């Protein structure tokens, strides 16, 4: 994970889709394209490039549309590979993923090398 600069202006479809409530989609082409551009076409967690099935990931869960604000918040949407999105959705990780658009992950990650073993 590396620090990313995200476009400050959200794609137009987010406001339109938010008005539809739970029936709206945060995965419209303009959203996916802008996220791919902002994240250099890499998963924001593992940095896998050229993802064949990219996903729009929510840093803060929207709980199946119960939190419409989090569901359509541009600052809450990230470009992810299916593997990381699936792993991140485990409750044990809720609130523990670094927002790489606001914080530099290098500040939070500490590596320890001990007799050929690496721990982070």
Secondary structure, DSSP 8 states (H G I E B T S, - for coil): -------SS--HHHHHHHTTGGGS-S--HHHHHHHHHHTTTB-TTT--BS-TT-EEEESS--TTTT-HHHHH-GGGEEEE-HHHHHHHTSGGGTT-S--TTTS-HHHH---EEETTEEE-
